[in-house]
């Protein structure tokens, strides 16, 4: 899987804390994920997923993958809570 960032995350956080997808085999190697791997696992239902093809230094083309019969499937996930400065 390719790496991406979640735009809702606080901009002060490091890149590793803003990852939205990562190759499964890399998760145990990243210190930021070790604690989450033990206590913050979840199942994410989806009807498709995106992979991004880099076309330049700052540009990419999204490719959406779905099952032909529009089947819902599940992916492993790690969750995190977020609270903005307004307490939301």
CORJO-V806407 format. One record per backbone hydrogen bond with DSSP energy under -0.5 kcal/mol. CO is the residue of the C=O (numbers start at 1). NH is the residue of the N-H. If there is no record, write none. Layout:
BEGIN
CO/NH, CO/NH
END
This chain:
BEGIN
4/20, 5/7, 6/9, 10/13, 14/17, 14/18, 15/18, 16/19, 18/6, 23/26, 23/27, 24/27, 26/29, 26/30, 27/30, 29/31, 30/33, 30/34, 31/34, 31/35, 33/37, 34/38, 35/38, 35/39, 36/40, 40/79, 42/77, 43/45, 44/75, 46/73, 49/65, 51/63, 52/54, 53/61, 59/55, 59/56, 61/53, 63/51, 65/49, 67/70, 73/46, 75/44, 77/42, 84/87
END
